[in-house]
Amino acid sequence: MELAFRHKDIAEVFFDLGQDIKKLGIKGTTVSSTEISTIKLSPSNTVNTETESTHNSGPSTLAATVPLFSSRACGDTSQKPSFLTIPPELRLPIYELLLVSRDDNGDISPVNLDVGVQILANRYIQAAIVRTCKQVYCEAVPILYGANAFSTMTVTPITRIGAANFEMIRDLDISIESGFSLDFLMQLLSTLSTDAKALRKFSITWEAREFCAGSASRGLGDNLEVVRALAKIKQLDKLLISGYYAKPWLAYLRREMGPAGVEVFEEPGDLPPVFIIEMIMKEFGREEGKYKLEEFQKCELHNFREWQKGTEDLLP
């Protein structure tokens, strides 16, 4: 006999949405356990090849933080064999197979927090397992949040996944649109510096639509308050800044964060996301595709240098 679960229950498990579920228009409906096994999430459209060591880390990375229980804690070992009677070290890789989003090559495929649980993904995340019992929940949730990479363009998803879950996130990528609210961005950076205790890899991209100084479409890449707040996120192993940002930012961040052990990298300009690169290579072939990408990168680097003009004296 199949168990029926409400969509609300599923969403609350993954995102702790609570009352926000009403906004998604899914109230009171039920799905079978078969349907639950294919909760779909959207990957981010940006993947940085320099983050291989973080993204491709296996279960051992989280082994020390996942509260695994011995099989004896599950009851009398003379009972009928079940998932909870197998050794804890075997349950850990099973959780990763079910809960970590990967592409067809086996690499981490970032989960887009902006779209919740309703959008197609490269890989299905079998989140139903966290609902089976309290022990499995305690063991599996750190994998769900700690082993995946997440991306967002807004502040709301960060606040609604719940403080406890947010503290487990290790890899986060945010894109700051040119019209993004300064207040919201400052709130996000403050939260990252104080509450994101497990965060180790952070990527931030400043977007821009115009180059004119003072234009609202120029973005926040030359805002002094923003870069000062960014420099306070010192629990990181790696920080990547990309898009359009002021000329002194890289040196300033390395000076402020380097003593804390943070490596700071840059990717100037608005480079195409990985999935676009793959499409170009597939359509034009490796040689022609490589040429087109090089031309695009040259154009972007020129735009980046033009945008940076006049920012030389912005010293945090």
C-alpha positions as CSV (number, residue, x, y, z in Angstrom):
1,M,0.0,0.0,0.0
2,E,1.5,3.3,-1.1
3,L,1.7,6.2,1.3
4,A,0.3,9.5,0.4
5,F,2.3,12.6,1.0
6,R,1.1,16.2,0.6
7,H,3.1,18.5,-1.7
8,K,3.2,20.8,1.2
9,D,5.0,18.3,3.4
10,I,7.6,17.6,0.7
11,A,8.3,21.3,0.1
12,E,8.5,22.0,3.8
13,V,11.1,19.2,4.2
14,F,13.4,20.6,1.6
15,F,12.9,24.4,1.9
16,D,10.9,24.9,5.2
17,L,8.6,27.0,3.2
18,G,5.7,27.0,5.7
19,Q,3.1,29.7,4.8
20,D,5.0,30.5,1.6
21,I,3.7,27.2,0.1
22,K,0.4,29.0,-0.5
23,K,2.2,31.3,-2.9
24,L,3.1,28.3,-5.0
25,G,-0.5,27.3,-5.4
26,I,-0.1,23.8,-4.0
27,K,-2.3,23.3,-1.0
28,G,-4.0,20.1,0.2
29,T,-2.9,18.0,-2.8
30,T,-1.3,14.6,-2.4
31,V,1.1,12.5,-4.3
32,S,2.1,8.9,-4.0
33,S,5.5,7.7,-2.7
34,T,6.3,6.9,-6.3
35,E,5.7,10.5,-7.4
36,I,7.7,11.8,-4.4
37,S,10.8,10.0,-5.6
38,T,11.1,12.5,-8.5
39,I,11.1,15.9,-6.9
40,K,12.8,18.1,-9.5
41,L,15.1,21.0,-8.8
42,S,16.8,23.4,-11.2
43,P,20.5,23.6,-11.6
44,S,22.2,26.9,-11.8
45,N,23.3,28.0,-15.2
46,T,26.8,28.9,-13.9
47,V,29.5,26.4,-13.0
48,N,33.0,27.5,-12.3
49,T,35.6,24.9,-13.4
50,E,38.0,26.2,-10.7
51,T,35.7,24.8,-8.0
52,E,36.2,21.1,-8.8
53,S,37.8,20.3,-5.5
54,T,34.8,21.7,-3.6
55,H,32.1,20.5,-5.9
56,N,33.4,17.0,-6.5
57,S,34.2,16.2,-2.9
58,G,32.7,12.9,-1.8
59,P,31.0,11.7,1.4
60,S,34.2,11.8,3.3
61,T,34.1,15.6,3.2
62,L,31.0,15.6,5.4
63,A,31.6,12.4,7.4
64,A,32.7,14.3,10.5
65,T,29.6,16.5,10.5
66,V,26.9,14.1,9.7
67,P,25.3,12.6,12.8
68,L,25.4,8.9,11.9
69,F,24.1,6.3,14.3
70,S,25.3,2.8,14.7
71,S,23.1,-0.1,13.5
72,R,22.7,-1.1,17.2
73,A,20.9,2.2,17.9
74,C,18.2,1.1,15.4
75,G,17.0,-1.7,17.6
76,D,17.8,-5.4,18.2
77,T,20.2,-6.7,15.5
78,S,18.2,-9.9,15.4
79,Q,15.3,-8.0,13.7
80,K,14.7,-8.3,10.0
81,P,17.4,-6.6,8.0
82,S,16.5,-3.1,6.9
83,F,18.1,0.1,5.7
84,L,18.8,1.2,9.3
85,T,20.5,-2.1,10.2
86,I,23.3,-1.7,7.6
87,P,26.5,-0.1,8.8
88,P,26.4,3.7,9.0
89,E,29.4,4.1,6.7
90,L,27.3,2.4,4.0
91,R,24.3,4.6,4.5
92,L,26.4,7.8,3.9
93,P,27.1,7.1,0.2
94,I,23.5,6.1,-0.3
95,Y,22.3,9.5,1.0
96,E,24.7,11.2,-1.4
97,L,23.5,9.2,-4.4
98,L,19.9,10.2,-3.5
99,L,20.3,13.8,-2.4
100,V,23.2,15.3,-4.3
101,S,22.4,16.9,-7.7
102,R,24.9,15.8,-10.4
103,D,25.0,16.2,-14.2
104,D,25.6,13.4,-16.7
105,N,29.3,13.6,-16.1
106,G,29.0,13.1,-12.4
107,D,29.9,16.6,-11.5
108,I,27.9,18.7,-9.0
109,S,25.1,20.5,-10.7
110,P,24.2,23.5,-8.6
111,V,20.6,23.7,-7.3
112,N,18.8,27.0,-8.0
113,L,17.2,28.2,-4.9
114,D,15.0,30.8,-6.8
115,V,12.8,28.1,-8.3
116,G,11.9,25.9,-5.4
117,V,10.8,22.4,-6.1
118,Q,8.8,22.7,-9.3
119,I,11.4,23.1,-12.0
120,L,13.2,20.5,-14.2
121,A,16.8,19.6,-13.4
122,N,19.7,17.7,-14.8
123,R,19.3,15.2,-12.1
124,Y,16.5,14.2,-9.8
125,I,17.0,14.6,-6.0
126,Q,15.2,11.8,-4.2
127,A,14.3,13.9,-1.2
128,A,11.6,11.6,0.1
129,I,14.1,9.6,2.1
130,V,14.4,12.4,4.7
131,R,10.7,11.8,5.7
132,T,11.1,8.2,6.6
133,C,12.1,8.7,10.3
134,K,13.9,11.0,12.6
135,Q,17.2,9.1,12.5
136,V,17.3,9.2,8.7
137,Y,16.3,12.9,8.7
138,C,19.2,13.8,11.1
139,E,21.7,11.8,9.0
140,A,20.4,12.9,5.5
141,V,19.7,16.6,5.8
142,P,23.4,17.6,6.3
143,I,24.1,15.8,3.0
144,L,21.2,17.6,1.3
145,Y,22.4,21.1,2.3
146,G,26.1,20.5,2.8
147,A,27.1,18.4,-0.2
148,N,25.1,20.4,-2.9
149,A,26.1,23.7,-4.5
150,F,23.4,26.4,-4.5
151,S,22.8,29.5,-6.5
152,T,20.4,32.4,-6.2
153,M,19.6,35.9,-7.5
154,T,17.5,37.0,-4.6
155,V,17.5,37.1,-0.8
156,T,14.2,35.4,-0.1
157,P,15.2,31.8,-0.7
158,I,18.1,32.3,1.8
159,T,15.7,33.4,4.5
160,R,13.0,30.7,3.9
161,I,15.1,27.5,3.9
162,G,15.4,27.9,7.7
163,A,18.3,29.1,9.8
164,A,19.5,25.5,10.8
165,N,19.6,24.4,7.1
166,F,21.2,27.6,6.0
167,E,24.1,27.0,8.4
168,M,24.9,23.8,6.6
169,I,25.4,25.2,3.1
170,R,29.0,25.0,2.0
171,D,28.9,26.3,-1.6
172,L,26.8,29.3,-2.7
173,D,26.8,31.4,-5.9
174,I,24.8,34.6,-6.1
175,S,24.3,36.9,-9.1
176,I,23.5,40.6,-8.4
177,E,21.4,42.1,-11.2
178,S,22.0,45.8,-12.0
179,G,18.7,46.8,-10.4
180,F,19.3,44.7,-7.2
181,S,18.3,46.5,-4.0
182,L,21.3,47.7,-2.0
183,D,19.5,47.1,1.3
184,F,18.7,43.5,0.4
185,L,22.3,42.8,-0.7
186,M,23.7,44.3,2.5
187,Q,21.2,42.1,4.5
188,L,22.4,39.0,2.6
189,L,26.1,39.7,3.1
190,S,25.6,40.3,6.8
191,T,23.7,37.0,7.1
192,L,26.5,35.2,5.3
193,S,29.2,36.6,7.6
194,T,27.4,35.8,10.8
195,D,25.1,32.8,10.1
196,A,26.6,30.8,7.2
197,K,29.1,29.0,9.5
198,A,29.8,26.1,7.1
199,L,30.2,28.2,4.0
200,R,33.5,27.5,2.4
201,K,33.1,28.5,-1.3
202,F,31.3,31.7,-2.3
203,S,30.9,33.2,-5.7
204,I,29.4,36.7,-6.4
205,T,28.7,38.1,-9.8
206,W,27.9,41.8,-10.4
207,E,25.8,42.4,-13.5
208,A,25.7,45.7,-15.4
209,R,23.6,47.0,-18.3
210,E,25.2,50.4,-18.7
211,F,28.7,51.9,-18.2
212,C,27.7,55.4,-17.3
213,A,28.7,56.5,-13.8
214,G,25.6,57.1,-11.6
215,S,23.3,55.1,-13.7
216,A,21.0,52.7,-11.9
217,S,21.7,50.1,-14.5
218,R,25.4,50.3,-13.8
219,G,25.0,47.8,-10.9
220,L,26.5,47.6,-7.5
221,G,30.0,46.5,-8.4
222,D,31.5,49.9,-7.4
223,N,29.7,50.3,-4.1
224,L,32.0,50.7,-1.2
225,E,29.6,49.4,1.4
226,V,29.1,46.2,-0.5
227,V,32.8,45.4,-0.8
228,R,33.5,46.2,2.8
229,A,30.6,43.8,3.9
230,L,32.0,41.2,1.5
231,A,35.4,41.3,3.1
232,K,33.8,40.3,6.5
233,I,32.9,36.8,5.2
234,K,36.1,35.3,6.5
235,Q,35.1,31.7,7.2
236,L,35.6,30.9,3.5
237,D,38.3,28.8,1.8
238,K,37.6,30.5,-1.6
239,L,35.9,33.6,-2.9
240,L,35.3,34.2,-6.6
241,I,34.3,37.7,-7.8
242,S,33.1,38.1,-11.4
243,G,31.1,40.4,-13.6
244,Y,31.6,44.2,-13.3
245,Y,33.4,45.4,-10.2
246,A,35.7,48.3,-9.3
247,K,39.4,48.1,-10.1
248,P,40.7,48.1,-6.5
249,W,38.3,45.3,-5.3
250,L,40.6,42.3,-6.0
251,A,43.6,43.7,-4.2
252,Y,41.5,45.0,-1.3
253,L,39.7,41.6,-0.8
254,R,43.0,39.7,-0.9
255,R,44.6,42.1,1.6
256,E,41.6,41.9,4.0
257,M,40.8,38.2,3.6
258,G,44.1,36.6,2.9
259,P,45.3,36.6,6.5
260,A,42.2,34.6,7.4
261,G,43.2,31.9,4.8
262,V,40.7,33.0,2.1
263,E,41.9,32.6,-1.5
264,V,40.3,35.3,-3.7
265,F,39.9,34.8,-7.5
266,E,38.4,36.9,-10.3
267,E,36.6,36.3,-13.6
268,P,36.4,39.8,-15.3
269,G,33.3,40.5,-17.4
270,D,30.1,38.6,-17.9
271,L,31.3,35.3,-19.3
272,P,28.9,32.8,-20.7
273,P,27.7,30.0,-18.4
274,V,28.9,26.5,-18.8
275,F,25.7,25.2,-20.5
276,I,26.0,27.9,-23.2
277,I,29.7,27.0,-23.8
278,E,28.7,23.3,-24.2
279,M,26.0,24.3,-26.7
280,I,28.4,26.3,-28.7
281,M,30.9,23.5,-28.8
282,K,28.3,21.1,-29.8
283,E,26.8,23.3,-32.6
284,F,30.1,24.6,-34.1
285,G,32.6,21.9,-33.3
286,R,35.6,22.2,-31.0
287,E,37.8,24.4,-33.1
288,E,35.2,26.9,-34.4
289,G,33.5,26.9,-31.1
290,K,36.7,27.7,-29.3
291,Y,37.4,30.6,-31.7
292,K,33.9,32.1,-31.1
293,L,34.3,31.8,-27.3
294,E,37.7,33.5,-27.5
295,E,36.2,36.4,-29.5
296,F,33.4,36.7,-27.0
297,Q,35.8,36.8,-24.1
298,K,37.9,39.5,-25.8
299,C,34.7,41.6,-26.3
300,E,33.7,41.1,-22.6
301,L,37.2,42.0,-21.3
302,H,37.1,45.2,-23.4
303,N,33.6,46.1,-21.9
304,F,34.9,45.3,-18.4
305,R,37.9,47.6,-18.8
306,E,35.6,50.4,-20.1
307,W,33.3,49.9,-17.1
308,Q,36.2,50.1,-14.7
309,K,37.3,53.5,-15.9
310,G,36.9,56.0,-13.2
311,T,36.9,53.4,-10.4
312,E,40.7,53.6,-9.7
313,D,40.3,55.9,-6.8
314,L,37.5,54.0,-5.0
315,L,39.6,52.8,-2.0
316,P,37.6,50.9,0.7
